[in-house]
Amino acid sequence: MSVYRNLQETHLNRARASLRQGLSWYGYLRKSGQLSSNPELAGLMKPELEALRATLNKLDSNVIRIAVFGLVSRGKSAVLNALLGDKILQTGPLNGVTQWPRSVRWQPSDKVLVELIDTPGLDEIEGESRADMAREVVHQADLILFVVSGDITRTEYQALLQLRRSQKPLILVFNKIDLYPDTDKGAIYQNLQQLGAGHPEAKPLLPDEIVMVAAEPAPIEVRVEWPDGRVTYEWETPPPQVDELKEIILNILNREGRSLLALNALIQARDAEAAIAQKTIDLREKEAEEIIWQFTKYKALAVMLNPIAFLDILGGTVADLALIRALARLYGLPMTSYEAGKILKTILFSSGGLLLGELGSSFLLGLNKSTAAIASGDNPSNITAFAGSAIAQAGIAGYGAYSVGKAAQIYLEKGCTWGQLGASSVIQEILSQVDQNTILYRLRQELNIKY
């Protein structure tokens, strides 16, 4: 268990460092005046920067959030009350007792602190606003409990698929098992296990991803025989049956709780940083397009007029690098080392295009541009060969510069989440280290789809 604990602490520290790096960069933008000189951009960034700070505070508090979802009357609040060991959350026979998300603290052991989040039924009135509310809760949650109380309905199945798309670990809780005979209970359990069978978006649930509980068992009539011979009948409420669920949750939290906390924080940071980058790029799209076209024209003109092939390639590469730096200054976004190789390949492709253009011109015209320039004094007709080759190369150079500019835009938008401490890099680092017995390992393939 000490191995798990040390690894979790490493993941938590890496996540903290990643978030602090992101916040320090945007702090630099503010101090350098790049945000004060552009109040519109500063206003657009504010929600994401606040989200980054809140996420870092959550990491520092070491509180793991577990959210419970389900349709109305499935016993969501009762499940949480049973875990808490006290009836803190309101329950009742009427639909929709829980009208808004409510959080309560739960400390199942000395080393684990949990925030349990109760939510309204997913099929209640005002569905769109509740759906928005549910998305926000899912975004904040580190672990999800989805409560059903029998064979799953079509509405529940769609809700379950949607929750699994959120890329969060999920436990399916089969509640109210006290209402079913053992044979029916077993059949329902098997049906729940096969939920993902035949559906491309879902995988079958594993045994420890489904747990059966009776969070608030129905009262049963008990026959009481008294010493004096009297017989009476009384109603007693059996204790909740949630020990298995509690054990599964504790096993997950002890084995990988802090890793889950770190991973969820990094996913939120990645999304916030990507949103900041996208807003910056959208706001400065017109200026960026002008810069790209300006470099495209200059590069094409320089290549067209230059008679030396080697300088075509060298000068084109320098122009491409200058274009990338100009765009980086415009956006004020962090330039990280990740994917620099891809940008370099694009630049080399652009330079390679010049070389191919040079060779193609030589093949078609019988004399390359450089030779034509040298020989033009002896034979004026070679000027025409030089001009044709130069124009072709200028077109290739211009196209290459424009391609590099567009590639740089994508890099600057996505690259802010990469680098040694970029959110996306640390996410992949964590996923590469998780043990096969963890719930994170099962999520690894789904989480990697985005990268």
C-alpha positions in Angstrom: 0.0 0.0 0.0 3.0 2.3 0.6 3.8 2.1 -3.1 0.4 3.3 -4.0 0.6 6.1 -1.5 4.0 7.3 -2.8 2.8 7.2 -6.4 -0.3 9.1 -5.5 1.7 11.8 -3.7 3.9 12.2 -6.8 0.8 12.6 -9.0 -0.6 15.2 -6.7 2.6 17.2 -6.6 3.0 17.1 -10.4 -0.6 18.3 -10.8 0.1 21.2 -8.3 3.2 22.2 -10.2 1.4 22.1 -13.5 -1.4 24.4 -12.2 1.0 26.8 -10.6 3.0 27.0 -13.8 -0.2 27.9 -15.7 -1.2 30.5 -13.2 2.3 32.0 -13.1 2.3 32.4 -16.9 -0.9 34.3 -16.9 0.3 36.3 -13.9 3.3 37.3 -16.0 0.9 38.4 -18.8 -0.8 40.7 -16.3 2.4 42.1 -14.9 3.9 42.7 -18.3 0.8 44.8 -19.3 -0.4 42.5 -22.0 -3.7 42.0 -20.3 -4.1 45.6 -19.1 -3.5 46.9 -22.6 -6.3 44.6 -23.8 -9.2 44.7 -21.3 -11.5 42.7 -23.6 -9.1 39.8 -23.5 -8.6 40.1 -19.7 -12.4 39.9 -19.2 -12.6 36.9 -21.5 -9.9 35.1 -19.5 -11.3 35.8 -16.1 -13.7 32.8 -15.7 -11.0 30.3 -16.7 -8.3 31.9 -14.5 -10.7 31.7 -11.6 -11.4 28.1 -12.4 -7.6 27.4 -12.4 -7.3 29.0 -8.9 -10.3 27.1 -7.6 -8.9 23.8 -8.9 -5.5 24.5 -7.3 -7.3 25.2 -4.0 -9.2 22.0 -4.3 -5.9 20.1 -4.8 -4.4 21.7 -1.7 -7.4 20.8 0.4 -7.1 17.1 -0.6 -10.9 16.7 -0.6 -12.2 14.1 -3.0 -15.6 14.8 -4.5 -18.1 12.0 -5.1 -21.3 12.9 -6.9 -24.4 10.8 -7.0 -26.7 10.8 -10.1 -29.9 9.0 -11.1 -33.5 9.5 -12.0 -36.1 10.5 -9.4 -37.1 8.0 -6.7 -34.1 5.8 -7.1 -32.9 6.6 -3.6 -29.9 8.8 -4.3 -30.1 10.8 -1.0 -30.8 7.6 0.9 -27.6 6.0 -0.4 -25.6 9.0 0.8 -27.4 9.0 4.2 -26.5 5.3 4.6 -22.9 6.0 3.8 -22.9 8.9 6.3 -24.6 6.8 9.0 -27.1 9.6 9.6 -30.2 10.9 7.9 -28.7 14.3 7.0 -30.2 14.6 3.5 -33.9 14.8 3.1 -35.7 11.8 1.6 -39.4 11.1 1.1 -42.0 9.3 -1.0 -42.6 12.2 -3.3 -40.6 12.7 -6.5 -38.0 15.5 -6.6 -37.3 15.9 -2.9 -33.8 17.1 -3.9 -34.2 20.3 -5.8 -30.6 21.5 -6.1 -27.1 20.0 -5.6 -26.2 19.7 -1.9 -22.8 18.8 -0.5 -21.9 17.1 2.8 -18.6 16.2 4.2 -17.8 12.5 5.0 -14.7 11.2 6.7 -14.8 7.4 6.3 -11.3 7.0 7.7 -8.7 9.1 9.4 -6.8 9.6 6.1 -9.6 10.2 3.7 -11.9 13.3 3.5 -14.7 13.2 1.0 -17.3 15.6 -0.2 -20.6 13.8 -1.1 -22.7 15.7 -3.7 -26.4 14.9 -3.9 -28.1 16.0 -7.2 -31.7 16.4 -8.4 -33.2 13.6 -10.6 -32.0 13.8 -14.2 -35.6 13.4 -15.5 -37.2 16.2 -13.5 -39.0 19.3 -14.6 -36.9 22.1 -16.1 -34.7 19.5 -17.8 -32.3 21.9 -19.6 -31.4 23.9 -16.6 -30.9 20.7 -14.6 -28.8 19.2 -17.4 -26.5 22.3 -17.2 -26.4 21.8 -13.4 -25.5 18.1 -13.8 -22.7 18.9 -16.3 -21.2 21.3 -13.8 -21.3 18.8 -11.0 -19.8 16.1 -13.2 -17.0 18.5 -14.2 -16.2 18.9 -10.5 -16.6 15.3 -9.4 -13.7 12.9 -9.0 -15.9 9.8 -8.8 -19.5 9.2 -9.8 -22.2 7.0 -8.3 -25.1 6.2 -10.6 -28.1 4.9 -8.7 -30.8 2.6 -10.2 -33.4 0.6 -8.5 -34.1 -2.3 -10.9 -33.9 -3.0 -14.6 -32.5 0.1 -16.3 -34.9 2.2 -18.4 -34.0 3.8 -21.8 -33.8 7.2 -20.1 -31.4 5.8 -17.5 -29.3 4.1 -20.1 -28.9 7.3 -22.1 -28.0 9.2 -18.9 -25.5 6.5 -18.0 -23.8 6.8 -21.5 -23.6 10.5 -21.1 -21.9 10.2 -17.7 -19.4 7.7 -19.0 -18.5 10.1 -21.8 -17.4 12.5 -19.1 -14.3 10.3 -18.6 -14.8 9.9 -14.9 -14.7 6.7 -12.9 -18.2 5.5 -12.3 -19.8 2.9 -10.0 -23.3 1.6 -10.8 -25.3 1.3 -7.6 -28.3 -1.1 -7.7 -30.4 0.2 -4.8 -33.6 -1.2 -3.2 -32.5 -4.9 -3.5 -34.7 -5.6 -0.4 -37.7 -5.3 -2.7 -36.7 -8.2 -5.0 -36.6 -11.9 -4.5 -33.1 -13.4 -4.9 -33.8 -14.8 -8.4 -35.1 -11.5 -9.7 -32.2 -9.7 -8.1 -29.7 -11.9 -9.7 -31.3 -11.6 -13.1 -31.3 -7.8 -12.9 -27.6 -7.8 -11.8 -26.7 -9.8 -14.8 -28.6 -7.5 -17.1 -26.8 -4.5 -15.6 -23.4 -6.1 -16.2 -24.3 -6.4 -19.9 -25.2 -2.8 -20.3 -22.3 -2.0 -22.7 -22.7 -5.2 -24.8 -23.4 -4.3 -28.4 -23.1 -0.6 -28.0 -20.0 1.0 -29.6 -19.9 3.8 -27.0 -20.0 1.7 -23.9 -18.1 -1.2 -22.5 -19.6 -3.9 -20.3 -19.3 -3.1 -16.6 -16.9 -5.1 -14.5 -18.1 -6.9 -11.3 -16.6 -4.3 -9.0 -18.2 -1.5 -11.0 -21.6 -2.7 -9.9 -22.7 -2.9 -6.3 -26.1 -3.9 -4.8 -27.4 -2.0 -1.8 -30.5 -1.4 0.3 -30.0 2.1 1.4 -33.3 2.6 3.2 -34.9 -0.9 3.5 -38.7 -1.1 3.8 -40.0 -1.8 7.3 -40.9 -5.4 7.9 -43.5 -6.9 10.3 -42.0 -8.8 13.2 -43.9 -11.3 15.4 -43.1 -10.7 19.1 -43.8 -13.4 21.7 -44.0 -12.0 25.3 -43.3 -14.0 28.5 -46.9 -13.8 29.5 -47.9 -15.6 26.3 -49.1 -12.5 24.4 -48.2 -12.3 20.7 -47.9 -8.9 19.0 -46.8 -7.7 15.7 -44.5 -4.7 15.3 -42.9 -2.9 12.3 -39.1 -2.7 12.3 -36.8 -1.0 9.9 -33.7 -3.2 9.0 -30.3 -1.4 9.0 -29.0 -0.2 5.6 -27.1 -2.6 3.5 -24.2 -0.5 2.2 -21.1 -2.1 3.6 -20.0 -3.5 0.2 -20.4 0.0 -1.4 -18.5 1.6 1.4 -15.7 -1.0 1.1 -15.4 -0.5 -2.7 -15.2 3.3 -2.3 -12.6 3.1 0.4 -10.5 0.7 -1.6 -10.6 3.1 -4.6 -9.8 6.1 -2.4 -6.9 4.4 -0.6 -5.5 2.9 -3.7 -5.8 5.8 -6.1 -7.8 8.6 -4.5 -5.1 11.3 -4.8 -4.3 10.2 -8.3 -8.0 10.6 -9.2 -7.9 14.1 -7.6 -4.8 15.0 -9.5 -6.1 13.7 -12.8 -9.5 15.5 -12.5 -7.7 18.8 -11.6 -5.4 18.4 -14.6 -8.4 17.7 -17.0 -10.1 20.9 -15.7 -6.8 22.8 -16.0 -6.3 21.5 -19.6 -9.8 22.6 -20.6 -9.4 26.0 -19.0 -6.0 26.7 -20.6 -7.3 25.5 -24.0 -10.3 27.8 -23.6 -8.0 30.8 -22.8 -5.9 30.0 -25.8 -8.9 29.7 -28.1 -10.4 33.0 -26.9 -7.1 34.7 -27.5 -6.8 33.3 -31.0 -10.4 34.1 -31.8 -10.0 37.7 -30.6 -6.8 38.3 -32.6 -7.7 36.3 -35.7 -7.7 39.3 -38.0 -4.3 40.5 -36.8 -2.8 37.0 -37.1 -4.1 36.7 -40.6 -2.4 40.0 -41.5 0.9 38.8 -40.1 0.7 35.5 -41.9 0.0 37.1 -45.2 2.7 39.7 -44.6 5.3 37.0 -44.1 3.9 35.0 -47.0 4.5 38.0 -49.4 7.9 38.8 -48.0 9.1 35.3 -48.2 7.8 34.7 -51.7 9.4 38.0 -52.9 12.8 37.2 -51.2 12.9 33.7 -52.8 11.9 34.9 -56.2 14.6 37.6 -56.3 17.4 35.5 -54.7 19.5 33.6 -57.3 21.3 31.3 -54.9 19.5 28.0 -54.1 21.1 27.5 -50.7 20.0 30.9 -49.5 16.5 30.1 -50.6 16.3 27.3 -48.1 18.2 29.1 -45.3 16.3 32.3 -45.7 12.9 30.5 -46.0 13.6 28.7 -42.7 14.6 31.9 -40.9 11.4 33.6 -42.2 9.3 30.7 -41.0 10.8 30.9 -37.5 10.3 34.7 -37.4 6.7 34.2 -38.4 6.2 31.8 -35.5 7.8 34.2 -33.0 5.6 37.1 -34.4 2.5 35.0 -33.8 3.6 34.0 -30.3 4.2 37.7 -29.4 0.7 38.6 -30.8 -1.1 35.9 -28.8 1.0 36.2 -25.6 0.6 32.4 -25.2 3.3 30.2 -23.7 5.7 28.7 -26.2 6.4 25.1 -25.0 8.8 22.5 -26.4 6.2 19.8 -27.0 5.3 19.4 -30.6 8.2 21.7 -31.6 9.2 18.7 -33.8 6.0 18.9 -35.7 6.4 22.6 -36.3 9.9 22.0 -37.5 8.7 19.3 -39.8 6.3 21.7 -41.3 9.1 24.2 -41.8 11.3 21.6 -43.3 8.5 20.6 -45.6 8.3 24.2 -46.7 12.0 24.3 -47.3 11.8 20.9 -49.0 9.2 22.3 -51.3 11.6 25.0 -52.3 14.2 22.3 -53.1 11.7 20.2 -55.0 10.6 23.3 -56.9 14.3 24.0 -57.7 14.7 20.4 -59.0 11.4 20.5 -60.9 12.3 23.7 -62.6 15.7 22.2 -63.6 14.0 19.1 -65.1 11.3 21.1 -67.0 13.5 24.0 -68.2 16.8 22.2 -68.5 18.5 24.7 -66.3 17.8 25.6 -62.7 17.3 29.1 -61.4 20.8 29.6 -60.1 22.4 28.5 -63.3 20.0 30.7 -65.3 21.0 33.7 -63.3 24.7 33.0 -63.8 24.3 32.4 -67.5 21.9 35.3 -68.2 24.7 37.6 -69.1 25.8 35.3 -72.0 22.4 34.4 -73.2 19.5 36.8 -72.5 17.0 34.0 -73.1 18.1 32.5 -69.9 16.4 35.4 -68.1 13.1 33.9 -69.1 14.1 30.5 -67.6 15.2 32.3 -64.4 11.9 34.2 -64.2 9.8 31.1 -64.7 11.7 29.1 -62.1 11.7 32.1 -59.7 7.9 32.6 -60.0 7.3 28.9 -59.4 9.6 28.9 -56.4 7.9 32.1 -55.1 4.5 30.4 -55.2 5.9 27.3 -53.3 7.6 29.6 -50.7 4.4 31.6 -50.2 2.3 28.5 -49.8 4.9 27.1 -47.3 4.9 30.3 -45.2 1.1 30.3 -45.1 1.1 26.6 -44.0 3.7 27.3 -41.3 1.6 30.2 -40.0 -1.6 28.1 -39.8 0.3 25.3 -38.2 1.8 27.8 -35.6 -1.7 28.9 -34.8 -2.8 25.4 -33.9 0.4 24.8 -32.0 0.1 28.0 -29.9 -3.6 27.1 -29.2 -2.9 23.5 -28.1 0.7 23.8 -27.0 -0.1 25.7 -23.9 -1.3 22.5 -22.3 1.8 20.5 -23.2 5.5 20.9 -22.2 7.2 19.4 -19.3 4.6 20.6 -16.8 1.7 21.1 -19.2 -1.6 19.7 -18.1 -1.8 17.3 -21.1 1.7 16.0 -20.5 1.2 15.4 -16.8 -2.1 13.6 -17.6 -0.3 11.2 -19.9 2.5 10.8 -17.4 0.0 9.7 -14.7 -1.9 7.4 -17.0 1.3 5.7 -18.0 2.1 4.9 -14.4 -1.3 3.5 -13.1 -1.5 -0.1 -12.1 -3.7 -2.6 -14.0 -5.8 -3.2 -10.8 -6.9 0.5 -10.6 -10.1 2.0 -11.9 -7.9 4.7 -13.6 -6.3 1.9 -15.8 -9.7 1.2 -17.2 -10.2 4.8 -18.1 -6.8 5.2 -19.7 -7.9 4.2 -23.2 -10.9 6.6 -23.1 -8.8 9.4 -21.6 -6.2 9.0 -24.3 -8.7 9.4 -27.1 -8.2 13.2 -26.9 -4.5 13.2 -27.3 
